[in-house]
Amino acid sequence: MVSKDQVIGGAILLVCVLVAVFYIVAIVAPDQVSSNLLRLDMEKETFRLWMITIPVFIAFVAIMFIGAWIGWTMATTPPPKPIEEITAEIDEKKEE
Protein backbone atom coordinates (compact mmCIF):
# COMPACT_ATOMS: atom_id res chain seq x y z
CA MET A 1 0.00 0.00 0.00
CA VAL A 2 1.28 3.45 -0.87
CA SER A 3 1.43 6.01 1.93
CA LYS A 4 0.24 9.60 1.68
CA ASP A 5 3.85 10.85 1.79
CA GLN A 6 4.78 8.66 -1.18
CA VAL A 7 1.85 10.01 -3.21
CA ILE A 8 2.82 13.59 -2.40
CA GLY A 9 6.46 12.81 -3.24
CA GLY A 10 5.44 11.28 -6.57
CA ALA A 11 3.29 14.32 -7.39
CA ILE A 12 6.14 16.70 -6.56
CA LEU A 13 8.50 14.61 -8.72
CA LEU A 14 6.07 14.65 -11.65
CA VAL A 15 5.46 18.41 -11.44
CA CYS A 16 9.20 19.14 -11.20
CA VAL A 17 9.98 16.94 -14.23
CA LEU A 18 7.19 18.57 -16.28
CA VAL A 19 8.33 22.09 -15.36
CA ALA A 20 11.96 21.19 -16.15
CA VAL A 21 11.01 19.76 -19.55
CA PHE A 22 8.87 22.82 -20.34
CA TYR A 23 11.71 25.13 -19.29
CA ILE A 24 14.29 23.31 -21.42
CA VAL A 25 12.01 23.32 -24.47
CA ALA A 26 11.20 27.00 -23.91
CA ILE A 27 14.89 27.90 -23.85
CA VAL A 28 15.87 25.70 -26.81
CA ALA A 29 12.84 26.36 -29.03
CA PRO A 30 11.23 29.59 -27.82
CA ASP A 31 9.30 30.05 -31.09
CA GLN A 32 7.29 26.88 -30.56
CA VAL A 33 6.44 27.51 -26.93
CA SER A 34 5.70 31.22 -27.04
CA SER A 35 3.58 31.24 -30.18
CA ASN A 36 1.96 27.78 -30.22
CA LEU A 37 1.61 26.80 -26.58
CA LEU A 38 1.29 30.10 -24.74
CA ARG A 39 -0.14 32.22 -27.56
CA LEU A 40 2.22 35.10 -26.85
CA ASP A 41 3.11 37.74 -29.42
CA MET A 42 6.69 38.08 -28.27
CA GLU A 43 9.97 38.03 -30.10
CA LYS A 44 12.20 35.00 -29.63
CA GLU A 45 14.88 36.85 -27.66
CA THR A 46 12.35 38.66 -25.46
CA PHE A 47 10.72 35.35 -24.58
CA ARG A 48 14.11 33.79 -23.78
CA LEU A 49 14.96 36.76 -21.59
CA TRP A 50 11.76 36.33 -19.59
CA MET A 51 12.32 32.57 -19.30
CA ILE A 52 15.66 33.31 -17.66
CA THR A 53 14.57 36.35 -15.64
CA ILE A 54 11.54 34.84 -13.92
CA PRO A 55 13.30 31.80 -12.35
CA VAL A 56 16.30 33.91 -11.32
CA PHE A 57 13.95 36.42 -9.67
CA ILE A 58 12.07 33.65 -7.85
CA ALA A 59 15.34 32.07 -6.67
CA PHE A 60 16.66 35.44 -5.49
CA VAL A 61 13.49 36.21 -3.53
CA ALA A 62 13.51 32.70 -2.03
CA ILE A 63 17.13 33.08 -0.88
CA MET A 64 16.38 36.50 0.60
CA PHE A 65 13.34 35.04 2.40
CA ILE A 66 15.44 32.23 3.87
CA GLY A 67 18.07 34.74 4.99
CA ALA A 68 15.40 36.96 6.57
CA TRP A 69 13.88 33.94 8.32
CA ILE A 70 17.28 32.93 9.73
CA GLY A 71 17.87 36.51 10.88
CA TRP A 72 14.43 36.71 12.50
CA THR A 73 14.98 33.39 14.27
CA MET A 74 18.38 34.47 15.55
CA ALA A 75 17.07 37.86 16.68
CA THR A 76 14.04 36.48 18.55
CA THR A 77 15.56 33.34 20.12
CA PRO A 78 16.81 33.84 23.67
CA PRO A 79 20.45 32.99 24.29
CA PRO A 80 21.16 29.54 25.76
CA LYS A 81 22.22 29.03 29.35
CA PRO A 82 25.95 29.16 29.99
CA ILE A 83 27.57 25.72 30.16
CA GLU A 84 28.53 26.33 33.80
CA GLU A 85 24.86 26.56 34.82
CA ILE A 86 23.97 23.40 32.92
CA THR A 87 26.81 21.39 34.50
CA ALA A 88 25.89 22.75 37.94
CA GLU A 89 22.27 21.58 37.45
CA ILE A 90 23.47 18.13 36.36
CA ASP A 91 25.75 17.89 39.40
CA GLU A 92 22.89 18.89 41.72
CA LYS A 93 20.64 16.18 40.24
CA LYS A 94 23.37 13.57 40.71
CA GLU A 95 23.83 14.54 44.37
CA GLU A 96 20.10 14.11 45.09
Secondary structure by P-SEA (a helix, b strand, c coil): cccaaaaaaaaaaaaaaaaaaaaaaaaacccccccccccccccaaaaaaaaaaaaaaaaaaaaaaaaaaaaaaaaaccccccaaaaaaaaaaaaac
